[in-house]
Every structure is written in structure tokens, then in C-alpha cells.
Amino acid sequence: MKIRIEFVAYLYLKGIDNKSWVEIDEPMSVSQFLINNKINQQQQKFIIPTVNKKQEKLTYILKDNDELFLYLPVGGG
């Protein structure tokens, strides 16, 4: 199955090009996808996933042709 992955510039997923389609072997949670790509659970608490333009939890199970966007909240003032 394949998913489209997009992420903000300051988030790095080794071996994955931004705005690309990625093959995954089986349905898995966003969290497991991140673990498989070297983003540990401690780091994940700062990541907000959206799937198909809807904010989801890290427990969301990815499905074929899902579009996953990962971003980090930015604060300032």
C-alpha cells in the first residue's frame, strides 16, 4: 500500500523525500510509521499529524492512498 507524505522543512525523515509517495508493507499507525522512520515516541509528542486534511491522533491507522502531513506547532509572540 502507498501513502503520500508531506512534512514541514524542519522535520526530517531520513530517506523520504518531502511530498512523495511511500510504500508501506501493511496498515500501521502514524506513530509506528514515525518509529519505523527513526522518530521515537518522545519526539512524537511534538508532531501533529493530519490525514487527508483532517487532524488525527498518532494512533490513526494509515490506509492505502492516505495523504499524511506532519507539522510541528510554532509559537511566538
Sine and cosine of phi, psi and omega as CSV:
sin_phi,cos_phi,sin_psi,cos_psi,sin_omega,cos_omega
0.00,0.00,0.37,-0.93,-0.04,-1.00
-0.78,-0.63,0.50,-0.86,0.10,-1.00
-0.74,-0.68,0.45,-0.89,0.09,-1.00
-0.99,-0.12,0.76,-0.65,-0.05,-1.00
-0.88,-0.47,0.72,-0.69,0.09,-1.00
-0.65,-0.76,0.62,-0.79,-0.01,-1.00
-0.52,-0.85,0.35,-0.94,0.00,-1.00
-0.94,0.35,0.42,-0.91,-0.14,-0.99
-0.86,0.51,-0.52,0.85,-0.06,-1.00
-1.00,0.03,0.10,1.00,0.16,-0.99
-0.97,-0.24,0.76,-0.65,-0.09,-1.00
-0.86,-0.50,0.82,-0.57,0.11,-0.99
-0.91,-0.42,0.95,-0.31,-0.08,-1.00
-0.84,0.54,0.80,-0.60,0.05,-1.00
0.99,0.14,0.03,1.00,0.01,-1.00
-0.88,-0.47,0.83,-0.55,0.06,-1.00
-0.98,0.19,0.65,-0.76,0.06,-1.00
-0.88,0.47,0.59,-0.80,0.02,-1.00
0.87,0.49,0.69,0.72,-0.01,-1.00
-0.82,-0.57,0.25,-0.97,0.09,-1.00
-1.00,-0.05,0.69,-0.72,-0.05,-1.00
-0.82,-0.57,0.69,-0.72,0.08,-1.00
-1.00,0.05,0.74,-0.67,0.16,-0.99
-0.83,-0.56,0.54,-0.84,-0.13,-0.99
-0.95,0.31,-0.51,0.86,-0.09,-1.00
-0.43,-0.90,0.30,-0.95,0.10,-1.00
-0.85,0.53,0.67,-0.74,0.02,-1.00
-0.47,-0.88,0.32,-0.95,0.03,-1.00
-0.96,0.29,0.33,-0.94,0.09,-1.00
-0.85,0.53,-0.67,0.75,0.01,-1.00
-0.86,0.52,-0.72,0.69,0.01,-1.00
-0.90,0.43,-0.63,0.78,0.07,-1.00
-0.85,0.53,-0.69,0.72,0.00,-1.00
-0.92,0.39,-0.66,0.75,0.05,-1.00
-0.87,0.49,-0.68,0.73,0.03,-1.00
-0.88,0.47,-0.37,0.93,-0.01,-1.00
-0.93,-0.36,0.50,0.87,0.18,-0.98
0.93,0.36,0.45,0.89,0.13,-0.99
-0.94,-0.33,0.96,-0.27,-0.10,-1.00
-0.96,0.27,0.20,-0.98,-0.08,-1.00
-0.90,0.44,-0.53,0.85,0.04,-1.00
-0.88,0.47,-0.66,0.75,0.01,-1.00
-0.96,0.29,-0.50,0.87,-0.08,-1.00
-0.89,0.45,-0.41,0.91,-0.05,-1.00
-0.91,0.42,-0.21,0.98,0.02,-1.00
-0.99,-0.15,-0.07,1.00,-0.08,-1.00
-0.98,-0.18,0.71,-0.70,0.07,-1.00
-0.93,-0.38,0.89,-0.45,0.02,-1.00
-1.00,-0.06,0.61,-0.79,0.23,-0.97
-0.85,-0.53,0.64,-0.77,0.02,-1.00
-0.82,-0.57,0.83,-0.55,-0.03,-1.00
0.80,0.60,0.67,0.74,0.08,-1.00
0.93,0.37,0.36,0.93,0.06,-1.00
-0.81,-0.58,0.77,-0.63,0.01,-1.00
-0.89,0.45,0.74,-0.67,-0.02,-1.00
-0.78,-0.62,0.16,-0.99,0.09,-1.00
-1.00,0.01,0.28,-0.96,0.04,-1.00
-0.91,0.42,-0.28,0.96,0.01,-1.00
-0.99,0.11,-0.10,0.99,0.00,-1.00
-0.84,0.54,0.73,-0.69,0.03,-1.00
-1.00,0.01,0.88,-0.48,-0.01,-1.00
-0.93,0.36,0.62,-0.78,0.00,-1.00
-0.85,-0.53,0.28,-0.96,0.01,-1.00
-0.81,0.58,0.74,-0.67,0.03,-1.00
0.95,0.31,0.21,0.98,0.13,-0.99
-0.90,0.43,0.50,-0.86,0.09,-1.00
-0.93,-0.38,0.93,-0.36,-0.07,-1.00
-0.97,-0.22,0.82,-0.57,0.07,-1.00
-0.88,-0.48,0.78,-0.63,-0.02,-1.00
-0.91,-0.42,0.74,-0.67,0.06,-1.00
-0.59,-0.81,0.29,-0.96,0.04,-1.00
-0.92,-0.38,0.72,-0.70,0.02,-1.00
-0.90,0.43,0.60,-0.80,-0.01,-1.00
-0.88,-0.47,0.74,-0.67,0.03,-1.00
-0.89,-0.45,0.23,-0.97,0.01,-1.00
0.14,-0.99,-0.04,-1.00,-0.01,-1.00
-0.01,-1.00,0.00,0.00,0.00,0.00
